[in-house]
Amino acid sequence: MHISKVKLGLSALVCAAIVASSPVANAAQCGKSDKVIAFLGKKYKEQIKGMGLVGTKGYMQLFVAETGTWTVLLTTPEGVSCIVAAGDSFETISVVALDPNA
């Protein structure tokens, strides 16, 4: 199996686990994508920092504010976005390549 398909499959499983176990899932915080994004911008000053496909189910977006709050949205092909995780103290880190000979 191609490595990106493995990563994508794992990402989908993680996303599904987050949705199933999150208090947010019980609150059903979903809506039209443009309205959810506008809400995150207005209330939390969060802006998009990254995104990725979740198979054919849609895509994931990460929104972050300068204050450190963050939100992960899962958006369907029909344009419905659901908040699957949110928190604070977001930090950008630098990735250091490991020496393959070590």
Biopython code that builds the backbone (N, CA, C, O; Angstrom):
import numpy as np
from Bio.PDB.StructureBuilder import StructureBuilder

atoms = [
    (1, "MET", "N", (0.851, -1.181, 0.000)),
    (1, "MET", "CA", (0.000, 0.000, 0.000)),
    (1, "MET", "C", (0.894, 1.240, 0.000)),
    (1, "MET", "O", (1.899, 1.285, 0.710)),
    (2, "HIS", "N", (0.540, 2.211, -0.770)),
    (2, "HIS", "CA", (1.306, 3.448, -0.864)),
    (2, "HIS", "C", (1.268, 4.171, 0.476)),
    (2, "HIS", "O", (0.227, 4.202, 1.133)),
    (3, "ILE", "N", (2.388, 4.750, 0.886)),
    (3, "ILE", "CA", (2.511, 5.382, 2.209)),
    (3, "ILE", "C", (1.500, 6.502, 2.421)),
    (3, "ILE", "O", (0.983, 6.649, 3.528)),
    (4, "SER", "N", (1.198, 7.310, 1.378)),
    (4, "SER", "CA", (0.238, 8.396, 1.567)),
    (4, "SER", "C", (-1.162, 7.854, 1.812)),
    (4, "SER", "O", (-1.944, 8.476, 2.531)),
    (5, "LYS", "N", (-1.494, 6.696, 1.224)),
    (5, "LYS", "CA", (-2.794, 6.082, 1.493)),
    (5, "LYS", "C", (-2.854, 5.587, 2.925)),
    (5, "LYS", "O", (-3.904, 5.666, 3.562)),
    (6, "VAL", "N", (-1.746, 5.078, 3.440)),
    (6, "VAL", "CA", (-1.697, 4.639, 4.827)),
    (6, "VAL", "C", (-1.890, 5.830, 5.751)),
    (6, "VAL", "O", (-2.675, 5.768, 6.698)),
    (7, "LYS", "N", (-1.169, 6.925, 5.476)),
    (7, "LYS", "CA", (-1.318, 8.130, 6.294)),
    (7, "LYS", "C", (-2.750, 8.652, 6.233)),
    (7, "LYS", "O", (-3.318, 9.039, 7.255)),
    (8, "LEU", "N", (-3.334, 8.661, 5.029)),
    (8, "LEU", "CA", (-4.687, 9.147, 4.861)),
    (8, "LEU", "C", (-5.669, 8.288, 5.636)),
    (8, "LEU", "O", (-6.581, 8.806, 6.281)),
    (9, "GLY", "N", (-5.484, 6.969, 5.573)),
    (9, "GLY", "CA", (-6.347, 6.063, 6.312)),
    (9, "GLY", "C", (-6.233, 6.269, 7.807)),
    (9, "GLY", "O", (-7.237, 6.273, 8.518)),
    (10, "LEU", "N", (-5.007, 6.441, 8.285)),
    (10, "LEU", "CA", (-4.792, 6.699, 9.710)),
    (10, "LEU", "C", (-5.408, 8.029, 10.120)),
    (10, "LEU", "O", (-6.004, 8.139, 11.191)),
    (11, "SER", "N", (-5.265, 9.041, 9.264)),
    (11, "SER", "CA", (-5.854, 10.350, 9.550)),
    (11, "SER", "C", (-7.365, 10.248, 9.667)),
    (11, "SER", "O", (-7.969, 10.845, 10.559)),
    (12, "ALA", "N", (-7.972, 9.492, 8.766)),
    (12, "ALA", "CA", (-9.426, 9.320, 8.803)),
    (12, "ALA", "C", (-9.851, 8.611, 10.082)),
    (12, "ALA", "O", (-10.858, 8.975, 10.689)),
    (13, "LEU", "N", (-9.086, 7.600, 10.495)),
    (13, "LEU", "CA", (-9.405, 6.890, 11.735)),
    (13, "LEU", "C", (-9.283, 7.807, 12.949)),
    (13, "LEU", "O", (-10.128, 7.782, 13.844)),
    (14, "VAL", "N", (-8.233, 8.611, 12.969)),
    (14, "VAL", "CA", (-8.046, 9.550, 14.074)),
    (14, "VAL", "C", (-9.193, 10.545, 14.107)),
    (14, "VAL", "O", (-9.737, 10.841, 15.171)),
    (15, "CYS", "N", (-9.557, 11.058, 12.949)),
    (15, "CYS", "CA", (-10.653, 12.021, 12.855)),
    (15, "CYS", "C", (-11.955, 11.391, 13.370)),
    (15, "CYS", "O", (-12.696, 12.010, 14.134)),
    (16, "ALA", "N", (-12.215, 10.171, 12.944)),
    (16, "ALA", "CA", (-13.427, 9.479, 13.378)),
    (16, "ALA", "C", (-13.417, 9.270, 14.890)),
    (16, "ALA", "O", (-14.448, 9.422, 15.546)),
    (17, "ALA", "N", (-12.262, 8.925, 15.438)),
    (17, "ALA", "CA", (-12.157, 8.723, 16.887)),
    (17, "ALA", "C", (-12.388, 10.021, 17.642)),
    (17, "ALA", "O", (-13.046, 10.036, 18.682)),
    (18, "ILE", "N", (-11.844, 11.107, 17.115)),
    (18, "ILE", "CA", (-12.035, 12.412, 17.763)),
    (18, "ILE", "C", (-13.503, 12.790, 17.762)),
    (18, "ILE", "O", (-14.045, 13.213, 18.783)),
    (19, "VAL", "N", (-14.148, 12.637, 16.606)),
    (19, "VAL", "CA", (-15.565, 12.992, 16.505)),
    (19, "VAL", "C", (-16.397, 12.159, 17.466)),
    (19, "VAL", "O", (-17.281, 12.684, 18.143)),
    (20, "ALA", "N", (-16.116, 10.861, 17.526)),
    (20, "ALA", "CA", (-16.906, 9.969, 18.364)),
    (20, "ALA", "C", (-16.730, 10.254, 19.850)),
    (20, "ALA", "O", (-17.674, 10.085, 20.622)),
    (21, "SER", "N", (-15.534, 10.686, 20.267)),
    (21, "SER", "CA", (-15.264, 10.855, 21.691)),
    (21, "SER", "C", (-15.364, 12.295, 22.169)),
    (21, "SER", "O", (-15.306, 12.550, 23.372)),
    (22, "SER", "N", (-15.509, 13.219, 21.268)),
    (22, "SER", "CA", (-15.489, 14.629, 21.630)),
    (22, "SER", "C", (-16.836, 15.102, 22.161)),
    (22, "SER", "O", (-17.885, 14.690, 21.665)),
    (23, "PRO", "N", (-16.804, 15.980, 23.185)),
    (23, "PRO", "CA", (-18.045, 16.593, 23.639)),
    (23, "PRO", "C", (-18.664, 17.428, 22.529)),
    (23, "PRO", "O", (-19.877, 17.634, 22.499)),
    (24, "VAL", "N", (-17.823, 17.909, 21.617)),
    (24, "VAL", "CA", (-18.307, 18.703, 20.496)),
    (24, "VAL", "C", (-19.265, 17.876, 19.648)),
    (24, "VAL", "O", (-20.250, 18.405, 19.133)),
    (25, "ALA", "N", (-18.988, 16.584, 19.498)),
    (25, "ALA", "CA", (-19.845, 15.721, 18.685)),
    (25, "ALA", "C", (-21.256, 15.688, 19.250)),
    (25, "ALA", "O", (-22.230, 15.678, 18.497)),
    (26, "ASN", "N", (-21.369, 15.673, 20.570)),
    (26, "ASN", "CA", (-22.678, 15.658, 21.199)),
    (26, "ASN", "C", (-23.422, 16.967, 20.994)),
    (26, "ASN", "O", (-24.652, 16.993, 20.959)),
    (27, "ALA", "N", (-22.671, 18.049, 20.857)),
    (27, "ALA", "CA", (-23.298, 19.349, 20.669)),
    (27, "ALA", "C", (-23.689, 19.574, 19.215)),
    (27, "ALA", "O", (-24.376, 20.548, 18.907)),
    (28, "ALA", "N", (-23.262, 18.687, 18.313)),
    (28, "ALA", "CA", (-23.567, 18.779, 16.881)),
    (28, "ALA", "C", (-23.268, 20.165, 16.344)),
    (28, "ALA", "O", (-24.147, 20.828, 15.795)),
    (29, "GLN", "N", (-22.024, 20.605, 16.503)),
    (29, "GLN", "CA", (-21.630, 21.924, 16.051)),
    (29, "GLN", "C", (-21.251, 21.869, 14.584)),
    (29, "GLN", "O", (-20.075, 21.898, 14.223)),
    (30, "CYS", "N", (-22.271, 21.790, 13.754)),
    (30, "CYS", "CA", (-22.096, 21.721, 12.311)),
    (30, "CYS", "C", (-22.937, 22.805, 11.650)),
    (30, "CYS", "O", (-23.914, 23.291, 12.220)),
    (31, "GLY", "N", (-22.545, 23.163, 10.465)),
    (31, "GLY", "CA", (-23.312, 24.147, 9.711)),
    (31, "GLY", "C", (-22.691, 24.355, 8.350)),
    (31, "GLY", "O", (-21.708, 23.706, 7.992)),
    (32, "LYS", "N", (-23.273, 25.266, 7.597)),
    (32, "LYS", "CA", (-22.710, 25.590, 6.293)),
    (32, "LYS", "C", (-21.299, 26.117, 6.490)),
    (32, "LYS", "O", (-21.043, 26.937, 7.372)),
    (33, "SER", "N", (-20.392, 25.635, 5.656)),
    (33, "SER", "CA", (-18.972, 25.940, 5.807)),
    (33, "SER", "C", (-18.695, 27.437, 5.948)),
    (33, "SER", "O", (-17.962, 27.843, 6.849)),
    (34, "ASP", "N", (-19.266, 28.255, 5.077)),
    (34, "ASP", "CA", (-18.984, 29.693, 5.127)),
    (34, "ASP", "C", (-19.427, 30.319, 6.441)),
    (34, "ASP", "O", (-18.773, 31.233, 6.944)),
    (35, "LYS", "N", (-20.526, 29.836, 6.999)),
    (35, "LYS", "CA", (-21.013, 30.381, 8.270)),
    (35, "LYS", "C", (-20.136, 29.949, 9.444)),
    (35, "LYS", "O", (-19.857, 30.746, 10.340)),
    (36, "VAL", "N", (-19.704, 28.691, 9.440)),
    (36, "VAL", "CA", (-18.837, 28.195, 10.516)),
    (36, "VAL", "C", (-17.497, 28.937, 10.487)),
    (36, "VAL", "O", (-16.988, 29.340, 11.532)),
    (37, "ILE", "N", (-16.932, 29.114, 9.298)),
    (37, "ILE", "CA", (-15.651, 29.822, 9.159)),
    (37, "ILE", "C", (-15.795, 31.283, 9.585)),
    (37, "ILE", "O", (-14.910, 31.821, 10.250)),
    (38, "ALA", "N", (-16.885, 31.921, 9.215)),
    (38, "ALA", "CA", (-17.132, 33.308, 9.625)),
    (38, "ALA", "C", (-17.247, 33.401, 11.149)),
    (38, "ALA", "O", (-16.740, 34.346, 11.754)),
    (39, "PHE", "N", (-17.909, 32.426, 11.764)),
    (39, "PHE", "CA", (-18.044, 32.382, 13.217)),
    (39, "PHE", "C", (-16.674, 32.286, 13.891)),
    (39, "PHE", "O", (-16.398, 33.006, 14.850)),
    (40, "LEU", "N", (-15.810, 31.383, 13.381)),
    (40, "LEU", "CA", (-14.475, 31.229, 13.969)),
    (40, "LEU", "C", (-13.665, 32.515, 13.837)),
    (40, "LEU", "O", (-12.924, 32.884, 14.748)),
    (41, "GLY", "N", (-13.805, 33.189, 12.713)),
    (41, "GLY", "CA", (-13.087, 34.445, 12.509)),
    (41, "GLY", "C", (-13.594, 35.550, 13.405)),
    (41, "GLY", "O", (-12.809, 36.281, 14.009)),
    (42, "LYS", "N", (-14.910, 35.673, 13.491)),
    (42, "LYS", "CA", (-15.509, 36.768, 14.276)),
    (42, "LYS", "C", (-15.329, 36.562, 15.781)),
    (42, "LYS", "O", (-14.904, 37.473, 16.492)),
    (43, "LYS", "N", (-15.652, 35.368, 16.256)),
    (43, "LYS", "CA", (-15.627, 35.131, 17.703)),
    (43, "LYS", "C", (-14.216, 34.895, 18.243)),
    (43, "LYS", "O", (-13.879, 35.382, 19.322)),
    (44, "TYR", "N", (-13.379, 34.145, 17.495)),
    (44, "TYR", "CA", (-12.070, 33.758, 18.014)),
    (44, "TYR", "C", (-10.887, 34.351, 17.257)),
    (44, "TYR", "O", (-9.738, 34.161, 17.656)),
    (45, "LYS", "N", (-11.161, 35.073, 16.159)),
    (45, "LYS", "CA", (-10.096, 35.655, 15.318)),
    (45, "LYS", "C", (-9.198, 34.562, 14.731)),
    (45, "LYS", "O", (-8.010, 34.790, 14.502)),
    (46, "GLU", "N", (-9.764, 33.379, 14.487)),
    (46, "GLU", "CA", (-9.002, 32.270, 13.927)),
    (46, "GLU", "C", (-8.986, 32.334, 12.409)),
    (46, "GLU", "O", (-9.989, 32.652, 11.769)),
    (47, "GLN", "N", (-7.827, 32.025, 11.851)),
    (47, "GLN", "CA", (-7.647, 31.996, 10.400)),
    (47, "GLN", "C", (-7.081, 30.646, 10.000)),
    (47, "GLN", "O", (-6.429, 29.975, 10.800)),
    (48, "ILE", "N", (-7.332, 30.249, 8.762)),
    (48, "ILE", "CA", (-6.870, 28.950, 8.292)),
    (48, "ILE", "C", (-5.353, 28.904, 8.229)),
    (48, "ILE", "O", (-4.707, 29.831, 7.738)),
    (49, "LYS", "N", (-4.794, 27.809, 8.734)),
    (49, "LYS", "CA", (-3.340, 27.606, 8.726)),
    (49, "LYS", "C", (-2.935, 26.361, 7.954)),
    (49, "LYS", "O", (-1.767, 26.213, 7.593)),
    (50, "GLY", "N", (-3.887, 25.455, 7.692)),
    (50, "GLY", "CA", (-3.559, 24.253, 6.946)),
    (50, "GLY", "C", (-4.809, 23.451, 6.642)),
    (50, "GLY", "O", (-5.865, 23.653, 7.242)),
    (51, "MET", "N", (-4.661, 22.528, 5.687)),
    (51, "MET", "CA", (-5.788, 21.677, 5.335)),
    (51, "MET", "C", (-5.297, 20.406, 4.668)),
    (51, "MET", "O", (-4.147, 20.337, 4.234)),
    (52, "GLY", "N", (-6.154, 19.403, 4.581)),
    (52, "GLY", "CA", (-5.810, 18.153, 3.919)),
    (52, "GLY", "C", (-7.055, 17.345, 3.612)),
    (52, "GLY", "O", (-8.092, 17.495, 4.259)),
    (53, "LEU", "N", (-6.934, 16.491, 2.619)),
    (53, "LEU", "CA", (-8.056, 15.638, 2.227)),
    (53, "LEU", "C", (-8.251, 14.508, 3.226)),
    (53, "LEU", "O", (-7.291, 14.005, 3.809)),
    (54, "VAL", "N", (-9.491, 14.121, 3.414)),
    (54, "VAL", "CA", (-9.842, 12.971, 4.240)),
    (54, "VAL", "C", (-10.541, 11.983, 3.312)),
    (54, "VAL", "O", (-11.759, 11.814, 3.361)),
    (55, "GLY", "N", (-9.747, 11.342, 2.472)),
    (55, "GLY", "CA", (-10.281, 10.402, 1.489)),
    (55, "GLY", "C", (-11.304, 11.080, 0.601)),
    (55, "GLY", "O", (-11.094, 12.204, 0.146)),
    (56, "THR", "N", (-12.407, 10.400, 0.356)),
    (56, "THR", "CA", (-13.491, 10.976, -0.436)),
    (56, "THR", "C", (-14.567, 11.574, 0.461)),
    (56, "THR", "O", (-15.612, 12.015, -0.016)),
    (57, "LYS", "N", (-14.301, 11.585, 1.763)),
    (57, "LYS", "CA", (-15.283, 12.078, 2.739)),
    (57, "LYS", "C", (-15.293, 13.594, 2.863)),
    (57, "LYS", "O", (-16.243, 14.162, 3.402)),
    (58, "GLY", "N", (-14.247, 14.261, 2.371)),
    (58, "GLY", "CA", (-14.172, 15.704, 2.489)),
    (58, "GLY", "C", (-12.760, 16.136, 2.797)),
    (58, "GLY", "O", (-11.792, 15.513, 2.360)),
    (59, "TYR", "N", (-12.652, 17.208, 3.556)),
    (59, "TYR", "CA", (-11.337, 17.714, 3.920)),
    (59, "TYR", "C", (-11.343, 18.281, 5.325)),
    (59, "TYR", "O", (-12.380, 18.672, 5.861)),
    (60, "MET", "N", (-10.141, 18.314, 5.909)),
    (60, "MET", "CA", (-9.934, 18.829, 7.248)),
    (60, "MET", "C", (-9.241, 20.177, 7.122)),
    (60, "MET", "O", (-8.374, 20.363, 6.268)),
    (61, "GLN", "N", (-9.630, 21.115, 7.979)),
    (61, "GLN", "CA", (-8.993, 22.429, 8.009)),
    (61, "GLN", "C", (-8.604, 22.752, 9.446)),
    (61, "GLN", "O", (-9.335, 22.448, 10.388)),
    (62, "LEU", "N", (-7.431, 23.377, 9.594)),
    (62, "LEU", "CA", (-6.965, 23.825, 10.899)),
    (62, "LEU", "C", (-7.000, 25.350, 10.925)),
    (62, "LEU", "O", (-6.390, 26.005, 10.080)),
    (63, "PHE", "N", (-7.713, 25.909, 11.893)),
    (63, "PHE", "CA", (-7.796, 27.354, 12.084)),
    (63, "PHE", "C", (-7.090, 27.710, 13.387)),
    (63, "PHE", "O", (-7.254, 27.024, 14.395)),
    (64, "VAL", "N", (-6.299, 28.788, 13.363)),
    (64, "VAL", "CA", (-5.518, 29.187, 14.531)),
    (64, "VAL", "C", (-5.597, 30.706, 14.691)),
    (64, "VAL", "O", (-5.636, 31.446, 13.708)),
    (65, "ALA", "N", (-5.621, 31.153, 15.944)),
    (65, "ALA", "CA", (-5.587, 32.584, 16.258)),
    (65, "ALA", "C", (-4.241, 32.933, 16.876)),
    (65, "ALA", "O", (-3.552, 32.067, 17.416)),
    (66, "GLU", "N", (-3.874, 34.198, 16.795)),
    (66, "GLU", "CA", (-2.625, 34.664, 17.417)),
    (66, "GLU", "C", (-2.625, 34.429, 18.919)),
    (66, "GLU", "O", (-1.560, 34.322, 19.527)),
    (67, "THR", "N", (-3.801, 34.345, 19.525)),
    (67, "THR", "CA", (-3.903, 34.108, 20.970)),
    (67, "THR", "C", (-3.610, 32.651, 21.335)),
    (67, "THR", "O", (-3.441, 32.325, 22.510)),
    (68, "GLY", "N", (-3.550, 31.766, 20.316)),
    (68, "GLY", "CA", (-3.244, 30.360, 20.570)),
    (68, "GLY", "C", (-4.441, 29.437, 20.516)),
    (68, "GLY", "O", (-4.279, 28.220, 20.608)),
    (69, "THR", "N", (-5.658, 29.990, 20.367)),
    (69, "THR", "CA", (-6.800, 29.091, 20.225)),
    (69, "THR", "C", (-6.743, 28.436, 18.851)),
    (69, "THR", "O", (-6.204, 29.010, 17.904)),
    (70, "TRP", "N", (-7.309, 27.219, 18.744)),
    (70, "TRP", "CA", (-7.309, 26.503, 17.470)),
    (70, "TRP", "C", (-8.571, 25.668, 17.351)),
    (70, "TRP", "O", (-9.177, 25.274, 18.347)),
    (71, "THR", "N", (-8.954, 25.408, 16.095)),
    (71, "THR", "CA", (-10.131, 24.607, 15.799)),
    (71, "THR", "C", (-9.845, 23.744, 14.577)),
    (71, "THR", "O", (-9.230, 24.200, 13.614)),
    (72, "VAL", "N", (-10.295, 22.496, 14.625)),
    (72, "VAL", "CA", (-10.208, 21.601, 13.474)),
    (72, "VAL", "C", (-11.625, 21.400, 12.945)),
    (72, "VAL", "O", (-12.527, 20.994, 13.678)),
    (73, "LEU", "N", (-11.802, 21.692, 11.653)),
    (73, "LEU", "CA", (-13.081, 21.471, 10.988)),
    (73, "LEU", "C", (-12.968, 20.286, 10.048)),
    (73, "LEU", "O", (-11.925, 20.069, 9.432)),
    (74, "LEU", "N", (-14.030, 19.532, 9.940)),
    (74, "LEU", "CA", (-14.149, 18.499, 8.926)),
    (74, "LEU", "C", (-15.295, 18.936, 8.030)),
    (74, "LEU", "O", (-16.421, 19.113, 8.495)),
    (75, "THR", "N", (-15.005, 19.111, 6.733)),
    (75, "THR", "CA", (-15.995, 19.626, 5.786)),
    (75, "THR", "C", (-16.322, 18.560, 4.758)),
    (75, "THR", "O", (-15.422, 17.956, 4.173)),
    (76, "THR", "N", (-17.605, 18.330, 4.537)),
    (76, "THR", "CA", (-18.073, 17.338, 3.570)),
    (76, "THR", "C", (-18.057, 17.931, 2.169)),
    (76, "THR", "O", (-17.988, 19.150, 2.011)),
    (77, "PRO", "N", (-18.120, 17.073, 1.144)),
    (77, "PRO", "CA", (-18.202, 17.581, -0.229)),
    (77, "PRO", "C", (-19.444, 18.453, -0.462)),
    (77, "PRO", "O", (-19.468, 19.262, -1.389)),
    (78, "GLU", "N", (-20.459, 18.290, 0.366)),
    (78, "GLU", "CA", (-21.681, 19.102, 0.234)),
    (78, "GLU", "C", (-21.553, 20.480, 0.877)),
    (78, "GLU", "O", (-22.474, 21.291, 0.786)),
    (79, "GLY", "N", (-20.420, 20.752, 1.526)),
    (79, "GLY", "CA", (-20.199, 22.070, 2.118)),
    (79, "GLY", "C", (-20.666, 22.221, 3.550)),
    (79, "GLY", "O", (-20.864, 23.343, 4.017)),
    (80, "VAL", "N", (-20.848, 21.116, 4.260)),
    (80, "VAL", "CA", (-21.213, 21.156, 5.677)),
    (80, "VAL", "C", (-19.944, 20.943, 6.484)),
    (80, "VAL", "O", (-19.227, 19.962, 6.283)),
    (81, "SER", "N", (-19.669, 21.869, 7.403)),
    (81, "SER", "CA", (-18.482, 21.777, 8.257)),
    (81, "SER", "C", (-18.891, 21.467, 9.684)),
    (81, "SER", "O", (-19.869, 22.009, 10.199)),
    (82, "CYS", "N", (-18.119, 20.575, 10.323)),
    (82, "CYS", "CA", (-18.337, 20.231, 11.728)),
    (82, "CYS", "C", (-17.047, 20.476, 12.503)),
    (82, "CYS", "O", (-15.957, 20.134, 12.043)),
    (83, "ILE", "N", (-17.185, 21.063, 13.664)),
    (83, "ILE", "CA", (-16.040, 21.249, 14.555)),
    (83, "ILE", "C", (-15.778, 19.902, 15.209)),
    (83, "ILE", "O", (-16.629, 19.372, 15.923)),
    (84, "VAL", "N", (-14.579, 19.344, 14.959)),
    (84, "VAL", "CA", (-14.263, 18.029, 15.523)),
    (84, "VAL", "C", (-13.299, 18.117, 16.695)),
    (84, "VAL", "O", (-13.181, 17.168, 17.471)),
    (85, "ALA", "N", (-12.612, 19.239, 16.833)),
    (85, "ALA", "CA", (-11.706, 19.436, 17.966)),
    (85, "ALA", "C", (-11.399, 20.916, 18.081)),
    (85, "ALA", "O", (-11.411, 21.641, 17.086)),
    (86, "ALA", "N", (-11.127, 21.359, 19.288)),
    (86, "ALA", "CA", (-10.757, 22.753, 19.530)),
    (86, "ALA", "C", (-9.967, 22.827, 20.825)),
    (86, "ALA", "O", (-10.101, 21.972, 21.700)),
    (87, "GLY", "N", (-9.142, 23.859, 20.934)),
    (87, "GLY", "CA", (-8.352, 24.002, 22.147)),
    (87, "GLY", "C", (-7.597, 25.305, 22.172)),
    (87, "GLY", "O", (-7.942, 26.258, 21.474)),
    (88, "ASP", "N", (-6.554, 25.334, 22.992)),
    (88, "ASP", "CA", (-5.749, 26.551, 23.107)),
    (88, "ASP", "C", (-4.277, 26.167, 23.194)),
    (88, "ASP", "O", (-3.927, 24.990, 23.118)),
    (89, "SER", "N", (-3.436, 27.152, 23.352)),
    (89, "SER", "CA", (-1.981, 26.980, 23.485)),
    (89, "SER", "C", (-1.352, 26.371, 22.241)),
    (89, "SER", "O", (-0.408, 25.588, 22.350)),
    (90, "PHE", "N", (-1.858, 26.716, 21.060)),
    (90, "PHE", "CA", (-1.281, 26.215, 19.815)),
    (90, "PHE", "C", (0.103, 26.808, 19.622)),
    (90, "PHE", "O", (0.315, 27.998, 19.859)),
    (91, "GLU", "N", (1.045, 25.980, 19.192)),
    (91, "GLU", "CA", (2.405, 26.427, 18.891)),
    (91, "GLU", "C", (2.852, 25.815, 17.582)),
    (91, "GLU", "O", (2.583, 24.645, 17.308)),
    (92, "THR", "N", (3.534, 26.604, 16.777)),
    (92, "THR", "CA", (4.157, 26.091, 15.573)),
    (92, "THR", "C", (5.543, 25.596, 15.960)),
    (92, "THR", "O", (6.292, 26.292, 16.647)),
    (93, "ILE", "N", (5.878, 24.391, 15.514)),
    (93, "ILE", "CA", (7.189, 23.835, 15.839)),
    (93, "ILE", "C", (7.973, 23.586, 14.564)),
    (93, "ILE", "O", (7.398, 23.416, 13.489)),
    (94, "SER", "N", (9.277, 23.568, 14.693)),
    (94, "SER", "CA", (10.146, 23.237, 13.565)),
    (94, "SER", "C", (10.421, 21.748, 13.599)),
    (94, "SER", "O", (10.697, 21.183, 14.657)),
    (95, "VAL", "N", (10.347, 21.117, 12.450)),
    (95, "VAL", "CA", (10.623, 19.698, 12.355)),
    (95, "VAL", "C", (12.093, 19.505, 12.036)),
    (95, "VAL", "O", (12.622, 20.101, 11.097)),
    (96, "VAL", "N", (12.738, 18.678, 12.814)),
    (96, "VAL", "CA", (14.151, 18.388, 12.613)),
    (96, "VAL", "C", (14.277, 17.016, 11.974)),
    (96, "VAL", "O", (13.773, 16.027, 12.504)),
    (97, "ALA", "N", (14.951, 16.959, 10.835)),
    (97, "ALA", "CA", (15.123, 15.684, 10.146)),
    (97, "ALA", "C", (16.049, 14.783, 10.951)),
    (97, "ALA", "O", (17.080, 15.223, 11.459)),
    (98, "LEU", "N", (15.666, 13.518, 11.056)),
    (98, "LEU", "CA", (16.506, 12.545, 11.751)),
    (98, "LEU", "C", (17.573, 12.023, 10.798)),
    (98, "LEU", "O", (17.338, 11.883, 9.598)),
    (99, "ASP", "N", (18.740, 11.739, 11.345)),
    (99, "ASP", "CA", (19.831, 11.189, 10.545)),
    (99, "ASP", "C", (19.500, 9.718, 10.256)),
    (99, "ASP", "O", (19.411, 8.916, 11.184)),
    (100, "PRO", "N", (19.316, 9.356, 8.969)),
    (100, "PRO", "CA", (18.959, 7.976, 8.646)),
    (100, "PRO", "C", (20.082, 6.989, 8.952)),
    (100, "PRO", "O", (19.847, 5.781, 8.994)),
    (101, "ASN", "N", (21.295, 7.488, 9.165)),
    (101, "ASN", "CA", (22.439, 6.620, 9.477)),
    (101, "ASN", "C", (22.655, 6.434, 10.967)),
    (101, "ASN", "O", (23.544, 5.692, 11.385)),
    (102, "ALA", "N", (21.849, 7.104, 11.764)),
    (102, "ALA", "CA", (22.040, 7.028, 13.220)),
    (102, "ALA", "C", (21.470, 5.767, 13.809)),
    (102, "ALA", "O", (21.552, 5.559, 15.019)),
]
sb = StructureBuilder()
sb.init_structure("model")
sb.init_model(0)
sb.init_chain("A")
sb.init_seg("    ")
for serial, (resi, resn, name, xyz) in enumerate(atoms, 1):
    if name == "N":
        sb.init_residue(resn, " ", resi, " ")
    sb.init_atom(name, np.array(xyz, "f"), 0.0, 1.0, " ", f" {name:<3s}", serial, name[0])
structure = sb.get_structure()
